Amino acid sequence: MKFVMVPGGWQGGWVFDRVAAELRRDGHHVEAVTLSGLEPDGPEDMDRPPNLDTHVDQVAGLIDRGDATPVALCGHSYGGMVIAGVADRLGDRLDQLVFIDAYVPDDGDSCWSLTSDRFRELFMAGARADGRWVAVPEGLDPRARPHPLASFVQSIRLGGTPGGALGRTFISGGAWPGSPFVTLAERLRDDSDWRVHEIAVGHNIARRDPQALAAVLGALPPASA
């Protein structure tokens, strides 16, 4: 299977390194994306932060330039917003959508509207310096970079239901302080269109249990099966 992986806030494609290594060992192709503005050397233009549209365009372009192999598109946390936007455009190029403790938006939602008060306060506190970039929270990897506030607050535009046979999976990190995803996971468990798995290690599943995450991803059945 071909996986394209989109990280959450402040992080780059590096967060999936150990997950990707496990999947590649089993013969899968993996491409982990570092979203615009989150590059290791920092953004090219600090005065023009990217927004959600920028990130959707970036990932959609990557998939559109690829071969015809159906993609399992995975997003962690904020990355759920991005993959939802990509699926709305390119549903016919995808086999799976996988939300890894991630936001699952409807039309008009934003990361801001879907998240918890804890994260809204974190976004605002982190953006006080310039109103454009949200500073890296304490405890993240040293490779993490300030995240563009615009991408957290912009509403997504979704035109319809992507890909009739598209598989949908939610992977929960379990309950953790301030999680916006516990109620979401419970709701999706009752939805026959979704598969729900739990890896109860907290929000950063790729860092805390890459083997378990890779095992769940590697076992996903093709949507057409």
Disulfide bonds with the S-S distance in Angstrom:
none
